[in-house]
């Protein structure tokens, strides 16, 4: 057998020379909807913003309803919201 050691050459890819973080404006414009900065990426961002806004709206609305319900019960109850003085109430709402 021949004791020939194969030699290999390593060449750097063009993108490997710039490092991990690309320079500003060194990329390419989006060609497909799924590319960075494409239409699908903006659609996903919009859906996330709408979902978060909807969640915050629902939390604020429910807290206002509960606050109004608690206040109306306190005004209509002859003993107040916690029951007679010295008791913790019956726990019903």
PDB file with one MODEL, atoms N, CA, C and O in Angstrom:
MODEL        1
ATOM      1  N   UNK A   1       0.820  -1.179   0.000  1.00  0.00           N
ATOM      2  CA  UNK A   1       0.000   0.000   0.000  1.00  0.00           C
ATOM      3  C   UNK A   1       0.863   1.242   0.000  1.00  0.00           C
ATOM      4  O   UNK A   1       1.965   1.287   0.548  1.00  0.00           O
ATOM      5  N   UNK A   2       0.324   2.199  -0.617  1.00  0.00           N
ATOM      6  CA  UNK A   2       1.037   3.472  -0.663  1.00  0.00           C
ATOM      7  C   UNK A   2       0.733   4.273   0.595  1.00  0.00           C
ATOM      8  O   UNK A   2      -0.405   4.312   1.061  1.00  0.00           O
ATOM      9  N   UNK A   3       1.739   4.895   1.123  1.00  0.00           N
ATOM     10  CA  UNK A   3       1.548   5.757   2.294  1.00  0.00           C
ATOM     11  C   UNK A   3       1.349   7.200   1.848  1.00  0.00           C
ATOM     12  O   UNK A   3       2.075   8.101   2.266  1.00  0.00           O
ATOM     13  N   UNK A   4       0.368   7.397   1.008  1.00  0.00           N
ATOM     14  CA  UNK A   4       0.093   8.728   0.482  1.00  0.00           C
ATOM     15  C   UNK A   4      -0.956   9.385   1.378  1.00  0.00           C
ATOM     16  O   UNK A   4      -2.028   8.825   1.607  1.00  0.00           O
ATOM     17  N   UNK A   5      -0.646  10.542   1.865  1.00  0.00           N
ATOM     18  CA  UNK A   5      -1.592  11.299   2.689  1.00  0.00           C
ATOM     19  C   UNK A   5      -2.260  12.321   1.783  1.00  0.00           C
ATOM     20  O   UNK A   5      -1.591  13.172   1.197  1.00  0.00           O
ATOM     21  N   UNK A   6      -3.583  12.235   1.669  1.00  0.00           N
ATOM     22  CA  UNK A   6      -4.255  13.197   0.793  1.00  0.00           C
ATOM     23  C   UNK A   6      -4.174  14.604   1.379  1.00  0.00           C
ATOM     24  O   UNK A   6      -4.280  14.789   2.591  1.00  0.00           O
ATOM     25  N   UNK A   7      -3.990  15.560   0.534  1.00  0.00           N
ATOM     26  CA  UNK A   7      -3.926  16.949   0.974  1.00  0.00           C
ATOM     27  C   UNK A   7      -5.241  17.629   0.648  1.00  0.00           C
ATOM     28  O   UNK A   7      -5.847  17.375  -0.393  1.00  0.00           O
ATOM     29  N   UNK A   8      -5.662  18.470   1.523  1.00  0.00           N
ATOM     30  CA  UNK A   8      -6.898  19.231   1.297  1.00  0.00           C
ATOM     31  C   UNK A   8      -6.593  20.709   1.434  1.00  0.00           C
ATOM     32  O   UNK A   8      -5.681  21.116   2.154  1.00  0.00           O
ATOM     33  N   UNK A   9      -7.348  21.467   0.753  1.00  0.00           N
ATOM     34  CA  UNK A   9      -7.198  22.910   0.827  1.00  0.00           C
ATOM     35  C   UNK A   9      -8.489  23.487   1.394  1.00  0.00           C
ATOM     36  O   UNK A   9      -9.583  23.096   0.987  1.00  0.00           O
ATOM     37  N   UNK A  10      -8.361  24.393   2.309  1.00  0.00           N
ATOM     38  CA  UNK A  10      -9.520  25.039   2.905  1.00  0.00           C
ATOM     39  C   UNK A  10      -9.549  26.479   2.441  1.00  0.00           C
ATOM     40  O   UNK A  10      -8.597  27.235   2.636  1.00  0.00           O
ATOM     41  N   UNK A  11     -10.648  26.841   1.829  1.00  0.00           N
ATOM     42  CA  UNK A  11     -10.804  28.238   1.432  1.00  0.00           C
ATOM     43  C   UNK A  11     -11.997  28.804   2.179  1.00  0.00           C
ATOM     44  O   UNK A  11     -13.005  28.127   2.381  1.00  0.00           O
ATOM     45  N   UNK A  12     -11.867  30.033   2.577  1.00  0.00           N
ATOM     46  CA  UNK A  12     -12.938  30.678   3.319  1.00  0.00           C
ATOM     47  C   UNK A  12     -14.054  31.107   2.377  1.00  0.00           C
ATOM     48  O   UNK A  12     -13.821  31.596   1.272  1.00  0.00           O
ATOM     49  N   UNK A  13     -15.251  30.907   2.851  1.00  0.00           N
ATOM     50  CA  UNK A  13     -16.399  31.390   2.081  1.00  0.00           C
ATOM     51  C   UNK A  13     -16.398  32.916   2.136  1.00  0.00           C
ATOM     52  O   UNK A  13     -15.867  33.495   3.084  1.00  0.00           O
ATOM     53  N   UNK A  14     -16.976  33.564   1.153  1.00  0.00           N
ATOM     54  CA  UNK A  14     -16.967  35.041   1.152  1.00  0.00           C
ATOM     55  C   UNK A  14     -17.607  35.633   2.403  1.00  0.00           C
ATOM     56  O   UNK A  14     -17.144  36.659   2.901  1.00  0.00           O
ATOM     57  N   UNK A  15     -18.671  35.001   2.923  1.00  0.00           N
ATOM     58  CA  UNK A  15     -19.339  35.543   4.101  1.00  0.00           C
ATOM     59  C   UNK A  15     -18.546  35.304   5.372  1.00  0.00           C
ATOM     60  O   UNK A  15     -18.724  36.034   6.347  1.00  0.00           O
ATOM     61  N   UNK A  16     -17.670  34.296   5.390  1.00  0.00           N
ATOM     62  CA  UNK A  16     -16.920  33.973   6.599  1.00  0.00           C
ATOM     63  C   UNK A  16     -15.862  35.020   6.897  1.00  0.00           C
ATOM     64  O   UNK A  16     -15.415  35.126   8.039  1.00  0.00           O
ATOM     65  N   UNK A  17     -15.457  35.780   5.926  1.00  0.00           N
ATOM     66  CA  UNK A  17     -14.421  36.782   6.139  1.00  0.00           C
ATOM     67  C   UNK A  17     -14.930  37.978   6.935  1.00  0.00           C
ATOM     68  O   UNK A  17     -14.135  38.665   7.575  1.00  0.00           O
ATOM     69  N   UNK A  18     -16.226  38.241   6.912  1.00  0.00           N
ATOM     70  CA  UNK A  18     -16.736  39.427   7.588  1.00  0.00           C
ATOM     71  C   UNK A  18     -17.013  39.196   9.063  1.00  0.00           C
ATOM     72  O   UNK A  18     -17.180  40.167   9.801  1.00  0.00           O
ATOM     73  N   UNK A  19     -17.069  37.971   9.518  1.00  0.00           N
ATOM     74  CA  UNK A  19     -17.306  37.692  10.929  1.00  0.00           C
ATOM     75  C   UNK A  19     -18.750  37.269  11.173  1.00  0.00           C
ATOM     76  O   UNK A  19     -19.533  37.082  10.242  1.00  0.00           O
ATOM     77  N   UNK A  20     -19.071  37.128  12.435  1.00  0.00           N
ATOM     78  CA  UNK A  20     -20.403  36.642  12.810  1.00  0.00           C
ATOM     79  C   UNK A  20     -21.458  37.714  12.596  1.00  0.00           C
ATOM     80  O   UNK A  20     -22.537  37.431  12.076  1.00  0.00           O
ATOM     81  N   UNK A  21     -21.154  38.931  12.989  1.00  0.00           N
ATOM     82  CA  UNK A  21     -22.119  40.024  12.876  1.00  0.00           C
ATOM     83  C   UNK A  21     -21.885  40.745  11.560  1.00  0.00           C
ATOM     84  O   UNK A  21     -20.804  41.295  11.349  1.00  0.00           O
ATOM     85  N   UNK A  22     -22.876  40.758  10.663  1.00  0.00           N
ATOM     86  CA  UNK A  22     -22.674  41.439   9.382  1.00  0.00           C
ATOM     87  C   UNK A  22     -22.662  42.956   9.548  1.00  0.00           C
ATOM     88  O   UNK A  22     -23.243  43.510  10.481  1.00  0.00           O
ATOM     89  N   UNK A  23     -21.999  43.585   8.636  1.00  0.00           N
ATOM     90  CA  UNK A  23     -21.952  45.045   8.623  1.00  0.00           C
ATOM     91  C   UNK A  23     -23.315  45.597   8.211  1.00  0.00           C
ATOM     92  O   UNK A  23     -24.060  44.927   7.495  1.00  0.00           O
ATOM     93  N   UNK A  24     -23.649  46.802   8.653  1.00  0.00           N
ATOM     94  CA  UNK A  24     -24.917  47.402   8.238  1.00  0.00           C
ATOM     95  C   UNK A  24     -24.995  47.546   6.719  1.00  0.00           C
ATOM     96  O   UNK A  24     -24.002  47.862   6.063  1.00  0.00           O
ATOM     97  N   UNK A  25     -26.158  47.316   6.182  1.00  0.00           N
ATOM     98  CA  UNK A  25     -26.443  47.419   4.742  1.00  0.00           C
ATOM     99  C   UNK A  25     -25.576  46.485   3.897  1.00  0.00           C
ATOM    100  O   UNK A  25     -25.308  46.777   2.731  1.00  0.00           O
ATOM    101  N   UNK A  26     -25.134  45.358   4.478  1.00  0.00           N
ATOM    102  CA  UNK A  26     -24.326  44.425   3.712  1.00  0.00           C
ATOM    103  C   UNK A  26     -25.142  43.230   3.239  1.00  0.00           C
ATOM    104  O   UNK A  26     -24.609  42.345   2.570  1.00  0.00           O
ATOM    105  N   UNK A  27     -26.423  43.193   3.578  1.00  0.00           N
ATOM    106  CA  UNK A  27     -27.273  42.062   3.210  1.00  0.00           C
ATOM    107  C   UNK A  27     -27.847  42.225   1.817  1.00  0.00           C
ATOM    108  O   UNK A  27     -27.388  43.042   1.019  1.00  0.00           O
ATOM    109  N   UNK A  28     -28.856  41.426   1.553  1.00  0.00           N
ATOM    110  CA  UNK A  28     -29.533  41.517   0.266  1.00  0.00           C
ATOM    111  C   UNK A  28     -31.009  41.787   0.522  1.00  0.00           C
ATOM    112  O   UNK A  28     -31.525  41.404   1.572  1.00  0.00           O
ATOM    113  N   UNK A  29     -31.685  42.422  -0.391  1.00  0.00           N
ATOM    114  CA  UNK A  29     -33.111  42.696  -0.191  1.00  0.00           C
ATOM    115  C   UNK A  29     -33.925  41.397  -0.256  1.00  0.00           C
ATOM    116  O   UNK A  29     -33.505  40.442  -0.909  1.00  0.00           O
ATOM    117  N   UNK A  30     -35.075  41.354   0.410  1.00  0.00           N
ATOM    118  CA  UNK A  30     -35.880  40.134   0.378  1.00  0.00           C
ATOM    119  C   UNK A  30     -36.391  39.845  -1.033  1.00  0.00           C
ATOM    120  O   UNK A  30     -36.843  40.741  -1.746  1.00  0.00           O
ATOM    121  N   UNK A  31     -36.308  38.579  -1.413  1.00  0.00           N
ATOM    122  CA  UNK A  31     -36.801  38.172  -2.729  1.00  0.00           C
ATOM    123  C   UNK A  31     -38.115  37.420  -2.616  1.00  0.00           C
ATOM    124  O   UNK A  31     -38.996  37.566  -3.463  1.00  0.00           O
ATOM    125  N   UNK A  32     -38.248  36.606  -1.555  1.00  0.00           N
ATOM    126  CA  UNK A  32     -39.476  35.855  -1.309  1.00  0.00           C
ATOM    127  C   UNK A  32     -40.159  36.423  -0.075  1.00  0.00           C
ATOM    128  O   UNK A  32     -39.557  37.170   0.696  1.00  0.00           O
ATOM    129  N   UNK A  33     -41.433  36.059   0.101  1.00  0.00           N
ATOM    130  CA  UNK A  33     -42.182  36.558   1.246  1.00  0.00           C
ATOM    131  C   UNK A  33     -41.609  36.061   2.564  1.00  0.00           C
ATOM    132  O   UNK A  33     -41.759  36.736   3.583  1.00  0.00           O
ATOM    133  N   UNK A  34     -40.957  34.900   2.578  1.00  0.00           N
ATOM    134  CA  UNK A  34     -40.417  34.337   3.803  1.00  0.00           C
ATOM    135  C   UNK A  34     -39.015  34.803   4.150  1.00  0.00           C
ATOM    136  O   UNK A  34     -38.498  34.443   5.207  1.00  0.00           O
ATOM    137  N   UNK A  35     -38.386  35.591   3.295  1.00  0.00           N
ATOM    138  CA  UNK A  35     -37.039  36.093   3.565  1.00  0.00           C
ATOM    139  C   UNK A  35     -37.064  37.109   4.700  1.00  0.00           C
ATOM    140  O   UNK A  35     -38.115  37.638   5.060  1.00  0.00           O
ATOM    141  N   UNK A  36     -35.871  37.373   5.260  1.00  0.00           N
ATOM    142  CA  UNK A  36     -35.779  38.410   6.287  1.00  0.00           C
ATOM    143  C   UNK A  36     -36.276  39.727   5.723  1.00  0.00           C
ATOM    144  O   UNK A  36     -35.863  40.154   4.645  1.00  0.00           O
ATOM    145  N   UNK A  37     -37.176  40.369   6.474  1.00  0.00           N
ATOM    146  CA  UNK A  37     -37.718  41.641   6.025  1.00  0.00           C
ATOM    147  C   UNK A  37     -38.795  41.488   4.981  1.00  0.00           C
ATOM    148  O   UNK A  37     -39.241  42.481   4.406  1.00  0.00           O
ATOM    149  N   UNK A  38     -39.229  40.257   4.720  1.00  0.00           N
ATOM    150  CA  UNK A  38     -40.269  40.015   3.732  1.00  0.00           C
ATOM    151  C   UNK A  38     -41.656  40.220   4.316  1.00  0.00           C
ATOM    152  O   UNK A  38     -41.806  40.544   5.494  1.00  0.00           O
ATOM    153  N   UNK A  39     -42.657  40.029   3.489  1.00  0.00           N
ATOM    154  CA  UNK A  39     -44.045  40.278   3.872  1.00  0.00           C
ATOM    155  C   UNK A  39     -44.498  39.341   4.990  1.00  0.00           C
ATOM    156  O   UNK A  39     -45.220  39.775   5.888  1.00  0.00           O
ATOM    157  N   UNK A  40     -44.101  38.086   4.960  1.00  0.00           N
ATOM    158  CA  UNK A  40     -44.532  37.148   6.005  1.00  0.00           C
ATOM    159  C   UNK A  40     -43.962  37.520   7.366  1.00  0.00           C
ATOM    160  O   UNK A  40     -44.620  37.335   8.390  1.00  0.00           O
ATOM    161  N   UNK A  41     -42.762  38.033   7.379  1.00  0.00           N
ATOM    162  CA  UNK A  41     -42.169  38.432   8.652  1.00  0.00           C
ATOM    163  C   UNK A  41     -42.936  39.616   9.249  1.00  0.00           C
ATOM    164  O   UNK A  41     -43.152  39.668  10.460  1.00  0.00           O
ATOM    165  N   UNK A  42     -43.339  40.548   8.417  1.00  0.00           N
ATOM    166  CA  UNK A  42     -44.131  41.676   8.899  1.00  0.00           C
ATOM    167  C   UNK A  42     -45.535  41.226   9.313  1.00  0.00           C
ATOM    168  O   UNK A  42     -46.105  41.778  10.255  1.00  0.00           O
ATOM    169  N   UNK A  43     -46.091  40.241   8.628  1.00  0.00           N
ATOM    170  CA  UNK A  43     -47.396  39.703   8.997  1.00  0.00           C
ATOM    171  C   UNK A  43     -47.338  39.055  10.373  1.00  0.00           C
ATOM    172  O   UNK A  43     -48.238  39.261  11.187  1.00  0.00           O
ATOM    173  N   UNK A  44     -46.305  38.281  10.645  1.00  0.00           N
ATOM    174  CA  UNK A  44     -46.152  37.646  11.955  1.00  0.00           C
ATOM    175  C   UNK A  44     -45.994  38.711  13.040  1.00  0.00           C
ATOM    176  O   UNK A  44     -46.585  38.585  14.113  1.00  0.00           O
ATOM    177  N   UNK A  45     -45.218  39.739  12.783  1.00  0.00           N
ATOM    178  CA  UNK A  45     -45.065  40.829  13.746  1.00  0.00           C
ATOM    179  C   UNK A  45     -46.416  41.476  14.029  1.00  0.00           C
ATOM    180  O   UNK A  45     -46.746  41.741  15.185  1.00  0.00           O
ATOM    181  N   UNK A  46     -47.191  41.731  12.992  1.00  0.00           N
ATOM    182  CA  UNK A  46     -48.513  42.326  13.169  1.00  0.00           C
ATOM    183  C   UNK A  46     -49.438  41.442  13.984  1.00  0.00           C
ATOM    184  O   UNK A  46     -50.177  41.936  14.836  1.00  0.00           O
ATOM    185  N   UNK A  47     -49.407  40.133  13.733  1.00  0.00           N
ATOM    186  CA  UNK A  47     -50.245  39.207  14.496  1.00  0.00           C
ATOM    187  C   UNK A  47     -49.845  39.172  15.967  1.00  0.00           C
ATOM    188  O   UNK A  47     -50.706  39.098  16.844  1.00  0.00           O
ATOM    189  N   UNK A  48     -48.562  39.223  16.235  1.00  0.00           N
ATOM    190  CA  UNK A  48     -48.100  39.239  17.626  1.00  0.00           C
ATOM    191  C   UNK A  48     -48.571  40.509  18.331  1.00  0.00           C
ATOM    192  O   UNK A  48     -49.039  40.450  19.468  1.00  0.00           O
ATOM    193  N   UNK A  49     -48.449  41.647  17.668  1.00  0.00           N
ATOM    194  CA  UNK A  49     -48.872  42.917  18.269  1.00  0.00           C
ATOM    195  C   UNK A  49     -50.372  42.908  18.528  1.00  0.00           C
ATOM    196  O   UNK A  49     -50.817  43.341  19.591  1.00  0.00           O
ATOM    197  N   UNK A  50     -51.164  42.418  17.565  1.00  0.00           N
ATOM    198  CA  UNK A  50     -52.621  42.373  17.733  1.00  0.00           C
ATOM    199  C   UNK A  50     -52.996  41.427  18.870  1.00  0.00           C
ATOM    200  O   UNK A  50     -53.886  41.747  19.657  1.00  0.00           O
ATOM    201  N   UNK A  51     -52.346  40.278  18.975  1.00  0.00           N
ATOM    202  CA  UNK A  51     -52.651  39.324  20.045  1.00  0.00           C
ATOM    203  C   UNK A  51     -52.320  39.916  21.418  1.00  0.00           C
ATOM    204  O   UNK A  51     -53.101  39.767  22.358  1.00  0.00           O
ATOM    205  N   UNK A  52     -51.178  40.579  21.540  1.00  0.00           N
ATOM    206  CA  UNK A  52     -50.821  41.203  22.814  1.00  0.00           C
ATOM    207  C   UNK A  52     -51.791  42.328  23.181  1.00  0.00           C
ATOM    208  O   UNK A  52     -52.199  42.446  24.336  1.00  0.00           O
ATOM    209  N   UNK A  53     -52.154  43.142  22.212  1.00  0.00           N
ATOM    210  CA  UNK A  53     -53.098  44.231  22.478  1.00  0.00           C
ATOM    211  C   UNK A  53     -54.460  43.676  22.883  1.00  0.00           C
ATOM    212  O   UNK A  53     -55.109  44.218  23.779  1.00  0.00           O
ATOM    213  N   UNK A  54     -54.899  42.595  22.228  1.00  0.00           N
ATOM    214  CA  UNK A  54     -56.168  41.969  22.595  1.00  0.00           C
ATOM    215  C   UNK A  54     -56.141  41.406  24.002  1.00  0.00           C
ATOM    216  O   UNK A  54     -57.115  41.539  24.743  1.00  0.00           O
ATOM    217  N   UNK A  55     -55.045  40.782  24.373  1.00  0.00           N
ATOM    218  CA  UNK A  55     -54.916  40.244  25.726  1.00  0.00           C
ATOM    219  C   UNK A  55     -54.940  41.332  26.784  1.00  0.00           C
ATOM    220  O   UNK A  55     -55.607  41.196  27.809  1.00  0.00           O
ATOM    221  N   UNK A  56     -54.212  42.412  26.535  1.00  0.00           N
ATOM    222  CA  UNK A  56     -54.200  43.529  27.483  1.00  0.00           C
ATOM    223  C   UNK A  56     -55.588  44.144  27.585  1.00  0.00           C
ATOM    224  O   UNK A  56     -56.027  44.491  28.682  1.00  0.00           O
ATOM    225  N   UNK A  57     -56.283  44.285  26.466  1.00  0.00           N
ATOM    226  CA  UNK A  57     -57.640  44.847  26.470  1.00  0.00           C
ATOM    227  C   UNK A  57     -58.581  43.987  27.302  1.00  0.00           C
ATOM    228  O   UNK A  57     -59.379  44.512  28.080  1.00  0.00           O
ATOM    229  N   UNK A  58     -58.495  42.683  27.146  1.00  0.00           N
ATOM    230  CA  UNK A  58     -59.381  41.800  27.901  1.00  0.00           C
ATOM    231  C   UNK A  58     -59.079  41.842  29.396  1.00  0.00           C
ATOM    232  O   UNK A  58     -60.004  41.821  30.208  1.00  0.00           O
ATOM    233  N   UNK A  59     -57.814  41.902  29.772  1.00  0.00           N
ATOM    234  CA  UNK A  59     -57.456  41.980  31.187  1.00  0.00           C
ATOM    235  C   UNK A  59     -57.964  43.276  31.796  1.00  0.00           C
ATOM    236  O   UNK A  59     -58.528  43.263  32.890  1.00  0.00           O
ATOM    237  N   UNK A  60     -57.776  44.393  31.107  1.00  0.00           N
ATOM    238  CA  UNK A  60     -58.239  45.687  31.620  1.00  0.00           C
ATOM    239  C   UNK A  60     -59.756  45.688  31.739  1.00  0.00           C
ATOM    240  O   UNK A  60     -60.289  46.176  32.736  1.00  0.00           O
ATOM    241  N   UNK A  61     -60.460  45.159  30.756  1.00  0.00           N
ATOM    242  CA  UNK A  61     -61.927  45.142  30.780  1.00  0.00           C
ATOM    243  C   UNK A  61     -62.444  44.295  31.941  1.00  0.00           C
ATOM    244  O   UNK A  61     -63.365  44.708  32.645  1.00  0.00           O
ATOM    245  N   UNK A  62     -61.862  43.117  32.146  1.00  0.00           N
ATOM    246  CA  UNK A  62     -62.311  42.259  33.247  1.00  0.00           C
ATOM    247  C   UNK A  62     -62.012  42.891  34.607  1.00  0.00           C
ATOM    248  O   UNK A  62     -62.823  42.790  35.526  1.00  0.00           O
ATOM    249  N   UNK A  63     -60.860  43.538  34.741  1.00  0.00           N
ATOM    250  CA  UNK A  63     -60.544  44.161  36.023  1.00  0.00           C
ATOM    251  C   UNK A  63     -61.499  45.314  36.314  1.00  0.00           C
ATOM    252  O   UNK A  63     -61.889  45.523  37.462  1.00  0.00           O
ATOM    253  N   UNK A  64     -61.872  46.052  35.292  1.00  0.00           N
ATOM    254  CA  UNK A  64     -62.841  47.139  35.492  1.00  0.00           C
ATOM    255  C   UNK A  64     -64.216  46.588  35.857  1.00  0.00           C
ATOM    256  O   UNK A  64     -64.909  47.158  36.700  1.00  0.00           O
ATOM    257  N   UNK A  65     -64.616  45.478  35.227  1.00  0.00           N
ATOM    258  CA  UNK A  65     -65.910  44.861  35.573  1.00  0.00           C
ATOM    259  C   UNK A  65     -65.913  44.391  37.017  1.00  0.00           C
ATOM    260  O   UNK A  65     -66.872  44.635  37.750  1.00  0.00           O
ATOM    261  N   UNK A  66     -64.845  43.718  37.430  1.00  0.00           N
ATOM    262  CA  UNK A  66     -64.784  43.229  38.807  1.00  0.00           C
ATOM    263  C   UNK A  66     -64.753  44.370  39.811  1.00  0.00           C
ATOM    264  O   UNK A  66     -65.370  44.279  40.873  1.00  0.00           O
ATOM    265  N   UNK A  67     -64.041  45.441  39.487  1.00  0.00           N
ATOM    266  CA  UNK A  67     -63.991  46.597  40.375  1.00  0.00           C
ATOM    267  C   UNK A  67     -65.358  47.241  40.497  1.00  0.00           C
ATOM    268  O   UNK A  67     -65.770  47.612  41.596  1.00  0.00           O
ATOM    269  N   UNK A  68     -66.069  47.381  39.384  1.00  0.00           N
ATOM    270  CA  UNK A  68     -67.415  47.965  39.414  1.00  0.00           C
ATOM    271  C   UNK A  68     -68.369  47.066  40.193  1.00  0.00           C
ATOM    272  O   UNK A  68     -69.205  47.562  40.949  1.00  0.00           O
ATOM    273  N   UNK A  69     -68.255  45.752  40.018  1.00  0.00           N
ATOM    274  CA  UNK A  69     -69.125  44.820  40.740  1.00  0.00           C
ATOM    275  C   UNK A  69     -68.849  44.899  42.244  1.00  0.00           C
ATOM    276  O   UNK A  69     -69.784  44.897  43.044  1.00  0.00           O
ATOM    277  N   UNK A  70     -67.593  44.968  42.625  1.00  0.00           N
ATOM    278  CA  UNK A  70     -67.240  45.064  44.041  1.00  0.00           C
ATOM    279  C   UNK A  70     -67.756  46.359  44.639  1.00  0.00           C
ATOM    280  O   UNK A  70     -68.270  46.367  45.757  1.00  0.00           O
ATOM    281  N   UNK A  71     -67.624  47.441  43.914  1.00  0.00           N
ATOM    282  CA  UNK A  71     -68.102  48.737  44.418  1.00  0.00           C
ATOM    283  C   UNK A  71     -69.619  48.752  44.546  1.00  0.00           C
ATOM    284  O   UNK A  71     -70.157  49.281  45.519  1.00  0.00           O
ATOM    285  N   UNK A  72     -70.307  48.174  43.568  1.00  0.00           N
ATOM    286  CA  UNK A  72     -71.777  48.169  43.650  1.00  0.00           C
ATOM    287  C   UNK A  72     -72.259  47.279  44.786  1.00  0.00           C
ATOM    288  O   UNK A  72     -73.266  47.602  45.416  1.00  0.00           O
ATOM    289  N   UNK A  73     -71.588  46.182  45.070  1.00  0.00           N
ATOM    290  CA  UNK A  73     -71.958  45.329  46.195  1.00  0.00           C
ATOM    291  C   UNK A  73     -71.692  46.033  47.512  1.00  0.00           C
ATOM    292  O   UNK A  73     -72.456  45.877  48.465  1.00  0.00           O
ATOM    293  N   UNK A  74     -70.618  46.807  47.575  1.00  0.00           N
ATOM    294  CA  UNK A  74     -70.297  47.527  48.810  1.00  0.00           C
ATOM    295  C   UNK A  74     -71.334  48.604  49.084  1.00  0.00           C
ATOM    296  O   UNK A  74     -71.654  48.877  50.240  1.00  0.00           O
ATOM    297  N   UNK A  75     -71.858  49.215  48.034  1.00  0.00           N
ATOM    298  CA  UNK A  75     -72.851  50.271  48.211  1.00  0.00           C
ATOM    299  C   UNK A  75     -74.219  49.712  48.576  1.00  0.00           C
ATOM    300  O   UNK A  75     -74.953  50.347  49.333  1.00  0.00           O
ATOM    301  N   UNK A  76     -74.586  48.533  48.053  1.00  0.00           N
ATOM    302  CA  UNK A  76     -75.912  47.976  48.291  1.00  0.00           C
ATOM    303  C   UNK A  76     -75.968  47.083  49.512  1.00  0.00           C
ATOM    304  O   UNK A  76     -77.057  46.847  50.037  1.00  0.00           O
ATOM    305  N   UNK A  77     -74.859  46.582  49.981  1.00  0.00           N
ATOM    306  CA  UNK A  77     -74.845  45.692  51.135  1.00  0.00           C
ATOM    307  C   UNK A  77     -74.945  46.511  52.419  1.00  0.00           C
ATOM    308  O   UNK A  77     -74.196  47.472  52.592  1.00  0.00           O
ATOM    309  N   UNK A  78     -75.873  46.142  53.338  1.00  0.00           N
ATOM    310  CA  UNK A  78     -76.013  46.926  54.573  1.00  0.00           C
ATOM    311  C   UNK A  78     -74.830  46.758  55.519  1.00  0.00           C
ATOM    312  O   UNK A  78     -74.588  47.628  56.356  1.00  0.00           O
ATOM    313  N   UNK A  79     -74.097  45.671  55.405  1.00  0.00           N
ATOM    314  CA  UNK A  79     -72.978  45.438  56.316  1.00  0.00           C
ATOM    315  C   UNK A  79     -71.630  45.700  55.666  1.00  0.00           C
ATOM    316  O   UNK A  79     -70.598  45.562  56.323  1.00  0.00           O
ATOM    317  N   UNK A  80     -71.612  46.072  54.397  1.00  0.00           N
ATOM    318  CA  UNK A  80     -70.349  46.324  53.716  1.00  0.00           C
ATOM    319  C   UNK A  80     -69.871  45.094  52.973  1.00  0.00           C
ATOM    320  O   UNK A  80     -70.535  44.059  53.015  1.00  0.00           O
ATOM    321  N   UNK A  81     -68.745  45.177  52.298  1.00  0.00           N
ATOM    322  CA  UNK A  81     -68.284  44.067  51.459  1.00  0.00           C
ATOM    323  C   UNK A  81     -67.765  42.875  52.252  1.00  0.00           C
ATOM    324  O   UNK A  81     -67.701  41.778  51.696  1.00  0.00           O
ATOM    325  N   UNK A  82     -67.391  43.030  53.524  1.00  0.00           N
ATOM    326  CA  UNK A  82     -66.833  41.904  54.271  1.00  0.00           C
ATOM    327  C   UNK A  82     -67.792  41.327  55.290  1.00  0.00           C
ATOM    328  O   UNK A  82     -67.408  40.416  56.023  1.00  0.00           O
ATOM    329  N   UNK A  83     -69.000  41.804  55.372  1.00  0.00           N
ATOM    330  CA  UNK A  83     -69.958  41.272  56.339  1.00  0.00           C
ATOM    331  C   UNK A  83     -69.958  42.096  57.604  1.00  0.00           C
ATOM    332  O   UNK A  83     -69.382  43.183  57.648  1.00  0.00           O
ATOM    333  N   UNK A  84     -70.614  41.570  58.649  1.00  0.00           N
ATOM    334  CA  UNK A  84     -70.676  42.308  59.916  1.00  0.00           C
ATOM    335  C   UNK A  84     -69.287  42.520  60.508  1.00  0.00           C
ATOM    336  O   UNK A  84     -68.344  41.794  60.193  1.00  0.00           O
ATOM    337  N   UNK A  85     -69.181  43.504  61.348  1.00  0.00           N
ATOM    338  CA  UNK A  85     -67.887  43.816  61.973  1.00  0.00           C
ATOM    339  C   UNK A  85     -67.392  42.615  62.758  1.00  0.00           C
ATOM    340  O   UNK A  85     -68.143  42.007  63.520  1.00  0.00           O
ATOM    341  N   UNK A  86     -66.128  42.278  62.568  1.00  0.00           N
ATOM    342  CA  UNK A  86     -65.535  41.184  63.311  1.00  0.00           C
ATOM    343  C   UNK A  86     -65.655  39.843  62.604  1.00  0.00           C
ATOM    344  O   UNK A  86     -65.070  38.867  63.074  1.00  0.00           O
ATOM    345  N   UNK A  87     -66.386  39.748  61.494  1.00  0.00           N
ATOM    346  CA  UNK A  87     -66.481  38.465  60.788  1.00  0.00           C
ATOM    347  C   UNK A  87     -65.847  38.608  59.412  1.00  0.00           C
ATOM    348  O   UNK A  87     -65.654  39.709  58.898  1.00  0.00           O
ATOM    349  N   UNK A  88     -65.536  37.474  58.847  1.00  0.00           N
ATOM    350  CA  UNK A  88     -64.891  37.488  57.544  1.00  0.00           C
ATOM    351  C   UNK A  88     -65.922  37.369  56.424  1.00  0.00           C
ATOM    352  O   UNK A  88     -65.533  37.331  55.257  1.00  0.00           O
ATOM    353  N   UNK A  89     -67.202  37.310  56.723  1.00  0.00           N
ATOM    354  CA  UNK A  89     -68.239  37.173  55.710  1.00  0.00           C
ATOM    355  C   UNK A  89     -68.412  35.719  55.317  1.00  0.00           C
ATOM    356  O   UNK A  89     -67.688  34.849  55.800  1.00  0.00           O
ATOM    357  N   UNK A  90     -69.365  35.455  54.444  1.00  0.00           N
ATOM    358  CA  UNK A  90     -69.623  34.060  54.052  1.00  0.00           C
ATOM    359  C   UNK A  90     -68.881  33.663  52.793  1.00  0.00           C
ATOM    360  O   UNK A  90     -68.973  32.509  52.376  1.00  0.00           O
ATOM    361  N   UNK A  91     -68.152  34.574  52.173  1.00  0.00           N
ATOM    362  CA  UNK A  91     -67.358  34.235  51.015  1.00  0.00           C
ATOM    363  C   UNK A  91     -68.114  34.245  49.706  1.00  0.00           C
ATOM    364  O   UNK A  91     -67.514  34.005  48.658  1.00  0.00           O
ATOM    365  N   UNK A  92     -69.428  34.517  49.726  1.00  0.00           N
ATOM    366  CA  UNK A  92     -70.197  34.544  48.473  1.00  0.00           C
ATOM    367  C   UNK A  92     -70.019  35.889  47.798  1.00  0.00           C
ATOM    368  O   UNK A  92     -69.773  36.907  48.444  1.00  0.00           O
ATOM    369  N   UNK A  93     -70.148  35.865  46.497  1.00  0.00           N
ATOM    370  CA  UNK A  93     -70.081  37.102  45.721  1.00  0.00           C
ATOM    371  C   UNK A  93     -71.310  37.235  44.876  1.00  0.00           C
ATOM    372  O   UNK A  93     -71.452  38.213  44.142  1.00  0.00           O
TER     373      UNK A  93
ENDMDL
END
